[in-house]
Amino acid sequence: KGPHILGLYGPCIYLGAKVKKVRNIASIPDTPDSIYMIATQFPVSTKRIWEYVTPKEKPLVYKKTKLFILKGKRVKTERINKKENS
């Protein structure tokens, strides 16, 4: 989130959405499994797979700034158990 979209926090809260401000992509919590984000650019993250909810070709415009609504699904990793040699 950047200073050019500060005005969106209040309306989102007013509409009843659970909103959390984040300073950078690394500070997004691991839960819940799926989250939605309003962003000015596509995030790069190894913890989530992101997809556009609003069409990439037709972004929303707020105060002359292009905005995208994105859905991030948590990447599920499996633990690999190695056998110990005795």
HELIX and SHEET records of a PDB file:
HELIX    1   1 PRO A    3  LEU A    8  5                                   6    
HELIX    2   2 TYR A    9  TYR A   14  1                                   6    
HELIX    3   3 ILE A   25  SER A   27  5                                   3    
SHEET    1   A 3 SER A  34  ALA A  39  0                                        
SHEET    2   A 3 THR A  65  ARG A  74 -1                                        
SHEET    3   A 3 ARG A  48  TYR A  52 -1                                        
SHEET    1   B 3 SER A  34  ALA A  39  0                                        
SHEET    2   B 3 THR A  65  ARG A  74 -1                                        
SHEET    3   B 3 LEU A  60  TYR A  62 -1                                        
END                                                                             
